[in-house]
Structures are given as C-alpha cells and as structure tokens.
C-alpha cells in the first residue's frame, strides 16, 4: 500500500483498503455479497488531458476472480468517492477518493489491480 505505479502519462496509488466497508449502506442487491472499498489516487503526469474513472480498478481474489466497481452508489459509502463516470485530469492534476466494489462473501481478496485502456497496469498486494 502507498506505492505509486508510474505509467506513460499517468500515475496510480493505492492508499487504503477496507475489505468490509459501508456497514450502514443497503446490502448489495445480489444475496451473498458485501461492499469493499479502496482509496486510490490518480495523477496526470503527461502534457495532455487524461481520462480518469474507477473502471480500470479491480479487486482480485486468491482464486483469480475479479470484482469491478459497483454501479450503485450510496451516501454511506466512504467519501470522497473517486467517481462513477469518466472525468478528465489536466496535466499536473490529481484525483483521490474511494471506489466501492461488490464482492462475493467468502472471497479472499489478495490484490488491487489497475489496468487502463492503453494496456498499462499494476498490482498492489494486500
């Protein structure tokens, strides 16, 4: 945690992980699931605007199942949120916030993964 991965025009950092988050939020719609959240930061280190969203971030379990960002948001999720849709960071700008995921109960999360549309990626072991 806390290590920064540098890509061609973007850097990504995982600051914190809550494998059981948002206990006061409504439960996920599918039975047998719970909320997990990751605090991340993305920075545009290039010279052109860079699109940013929670979409490239995933949680990975020990059996290689992957979990993506929740499409639902609640006020009980950790704040500030990293964002559901895509946004743009201008050169030198950073964005830090929480991404919340729907995770199967019993899944043993071992890794946070970032994989962007340019084929660049990094992993942070928990």
C-alpha positions in Angstrom: 0.0 0.0 0.0 1.1 3.5 -0.7 3.4 2.6 -3.5 2.9 4.6 -6.7 2.9 3.0 -10.2 4.1 5.3 -13.0 2.8 4.8 -16.5 3.5 6.8 -19.7 1.2 9.7 -18.8 -0.4 8.7 -15.5 0.5 7.6 -12.0 -1.7 5.5 -9.7 -1.5 4.9 -5.9 -3.5 2.7 -3.6 -3.7 4.4 -0.2 -6.1 2.2 1.8 -8.3 -0.8 1.6 -11.5 -1.7 3.6 -12.5 -5.3 2.8 -15.7 -4.9 4.7 -16.9 -1.3 4.1 -20.2 0.7 4.3 -21.9 -1.4 7.0 -24.8 1.1 7.2 -25.4 1.1 3.4 -28.2 -1.0 2.0 -26.8 -4.5 1.2 -25.9 -5.3 -2.4 -28.8 -6.4 -4.5 -27.5 -9.9 -5.0 -27.5 -12.1 -1.9 -24.2 -13.4 -0.7 -22.2 -10.3 -1.4 -20.8 -7.4 0.6 -19.2 -4.0 0.0 -15.4 -3.5 -0.1 -13.7 -0.1 -0.8 -10.3 1.1 -2.0 -8.9 4.6 -1.6 -6.9 5.4 -4.7 -5.2 8.4 -6.3 -4.6 9.1 -10.0 -2.4 11.8 -11.3 -1.9 13.1 -14.9 1.9 13.2 -15.4 1.6 13.9 -19.1 1.2 17.0 -21.2 -2.4 16.3 -22.5 -5.7 15.8 -20.6 -6.1 12.3 -19.4 -9.5 10.4 -18.8 -9.9 9.1 -15.3 -12.6 6.8 -13.8 -13.0 3.9 -11.4 -13.4 1.5 -14.3 -9.8 0.4 -14.6 -9.6 -0.6 -11.0 -10.4 -4.2 -9.8 -10.2 -6.3 -6.7 -8.7 -9.8 -7.3 -9.3 -12.8 -5.1 -6.9 -15.7 -4.4 -8.9 -17.9 -6.9 -8.4 -15.2 -9.7 -12.0 -14.0 -9.6 -12.1 -10.2 -10.3 -14.5 -7.7 -8.9 -15.3 -4.4 -10.6 -16.6 -1.1 -9.3 -20.2 -1.0 -8.1 -22.6 0.6 -10.5 -24.7 1.7 -7.4 -23.7 4.5 -5.0 -25.0 5.2 -1.5 -24.3 8.1 0.8 -23.0 5.6 3.3 -20.0 4.6 1.0 -16.7 6.1 2.1 -16.1 9.6 0.9 -14.9 11.3 -1.1 -15.7 9.0 -4.0 -13.4 8.6 -6.9 -16.3 8.8 -9.3 -18.6 6.6 -11.3 -18.3 8.1 -14.7 -15.3 9.2 -16.5 -13.7 12.6 -15.9 -10.6 14.4 -17.2 -7.5 15.4 -15.4 -5.5 18.2 -16.9 -1.7 18.0 -16.8 -0.4 18.1 -13.3 -3.8 17.4 -11.7 -4.6 14.5 -9.3 -7.8 12.9 -8.0 -8.0 10.9 -4.8 -11.0 9.1 -3.5 -12.8 5.8 -2.7 -14.0 3.2 -5.1 -16.6 0.7 -3.7 -16.9 -2.8 -5.1 -19.5 -5.6 -4.8 -17.5 -8.7 -3.5 -18.8 -12.3 -3.0 -18.9 -13.3 0.6 -16.1 -15.7 1.3 -13.8 -14.2 -1.4 -10.3 -13.8 -0.2 -9.1 -10.6 -1.8 -5.4 -10.6 -2.3 -4.7 -7.8 -4.9 -5.8 -4.4 -6.1 -5.3 -4.2 -9.8 -5.2 -1.2 -12.2 -5.5 -1.8 -16.0 -6.0 1.2 -18.3 -7.1 1.3 -22.0 -3.5 1.8 -23.1 -2.6 -1.7 -21.8 -0.7 -0.3 -18.8 -1.3 -2.0 -15.5 -0.1 -2.5 -11.9 -0.9 -4.7 -8.9 -0.8 -4.0 -5.2 -0.7 -7.0 -2.9 -2.8 -6.8 0.3 
